[in-house]
Amino acid sequence: MLTGKVDTDVVIGFFDEFAKQIKKTTICVLDNASTHTSKSLKLSFKNGKS
C-alpha cells in the first residue's frame, strides 16, 4: 500500500513494476492528471521503460 504523495516518479515506478507482471497485451487508460501527462512519464513510455 502506498501512503503519501503520488507524483510522476511514483506513477513511473508503478508502470515499471506493472509491465514486468503482465503476460499479454494490456491497455491502460489514463486521465489528464498532471502526473499522467508529464514529460517524464511520456519519455518513460516512449523509451520503453514503463
C-alpha positions in Angstrom: 0.0 0.0 0.0 1.2 3.5 -0.8 1.0 6.3 1.6 1.8 9.9 0.9 2.0 12.0 -2.3 1.6 10.3 -5.7 3.9 12.2 -8.1 5.3 11.3 -11.5 8.1 9.2 -10.1 5.6 7.1 -8.2 3.5 6.6 -11.4 6.5 5.7 -13.4 7.6 3.2 -10.7 4.1 1.7 -10.7 4.1 1.2 -14.5 7.7 -0.2 -14.4 6.6 -2.9 -12.0 3.2 -3.5 -13.7 5.0 -4.0 -17.0 7.1 -6.8 -15.5 4.0 -8.7 -14.4 1.6 -8.6 -17.4 1.6 -11.6 -19.7 -0.5 -10.4 -22.6 -1.4 -7.2 -24.5 -2.8 -4.7 -22.0 -4.3 -1.3 -22.5 -4.2 1.3 -19.7 -6.4 4.3 -19.8 -5.1 7.4 -18.1 -7.0 10.6 -17.3 -5.4 14.0 -17.7 -4.0 14.3 -14.2 -0.7 16.2 -14.3 1.2 13.0 -13.3 -0.2 11.2 -16.3 0.7 14.0 -18.8 4.1 14.9 -17.5 7.1 15.0 -19.9 8.9 12.4 -17.7 6.1 9.9 -18.0 5.8 10.4 -21.7 9.5 9.9 -22.1 9.4 6.8 -20.0 6.7 5.3 -22.2 8.5 6.3 -25.4 11.7 4.7 -24.2 10.0 1.5 -23.2 10.9 1.9 -19.6 7.3 1.8 -18.5 
